[in-house]
Amino acid sequence: MNKIIGVTELQRQFRAVFDEVVKHHVPYVLTRGSRPEAVLVPYEQYLKFAQADEAGVLKRFDALVARMDAVNARYSDAEVEADLQAATKTVRARKRAGETRSNGSRRR
């Protein structure tokens, strides 16, 4: 069961709250102005949260890679190469056009 404590009260009772968290595994929600701001949890619980979060990120990343593989499977290497060459040509043309404009504005 979570307990809620304001940060001012936590300052007054820190040792007792800390002991309750460590010895009895009681999480505390820390509030400031009645708004939850942080949580004080036992270290073991924190490690479980961190590992679960990492596992969730890795699972979402793997799903994204699989989705990209499925989409990219529709295109041949030749099509991808042609798209890359066209994009490179477009970017270089835009850069040249930008250089021409900036060179032209410097002469004035």
C-alpha positions, -999 to 999 in steps of 0.1 A, spaced: 0 0 0 14 34 -10 16 62 15 16 98 6 37 125 23 45 161 16 81 170 12 80 193 42 67 165 64 93 141 48 121 165 59 108 162 95 103 125 95 129 114 70 146 87 91 113 70 100 100 71 64 133 59 51 133 29 75 97 21 66 106 20 29 137 -1 34 126 -25 61 89 -29 53 90 -22 16 64 6 18 65 30 -12 59 67 -5 45 92 -30 62 125 -23 40 156 -29 47 193 -32 16 215 -30 -7 185 -31 8 174 -64 26 141 -67 63 148 -77 83 117 -69 82 82 -54 104 67 -27 107 30 -32 130 2 -21 160 -3 -43 150 -38 -54 117 -24 -66 134 4 -85 157 -22 -102 126 -42 -113 110 -10 -127 141 -1 -146 145 -36 -160 108 -37 -170 112 -3 -187 143 -15 -206 125 -47 -217 96 -27 -229 118 -4 -250 136 -33 -265 103 -50 -273 90 -19 -290 123 -15 -309 122 -51 -321 86 -46 -333 96 -15 -352 125 -33 -369 102 -61 -379 77 -37 -393 104 -19 -413 117 -52 -426 81 -61 -438 77 -27 -456 112 -27 -471 108 -63 -484 85 -48 -511 114 -30 -527 144 -44 -546 179 -32 -540 178 -16 -574 148 5 -565 164 16 -532 196 25 -550 176 45 -576 158 64 -548 190 72 -530 206 85 -562 176 107 -569 175 120 -534 213 128 -535 209 146 -567 180 167 -553 199 176 -521 230 186 -541 209 208 -564 193 225 -535 226 231 -519 240 246 -551 209 268 -554 214 280 -518 251 287 -524 242 307 -555 217 328 -536 240 334 -507 269 343 -530 247 366 -549 236 384 -518 271 389 -506 281 409 -537 255 436 -532 
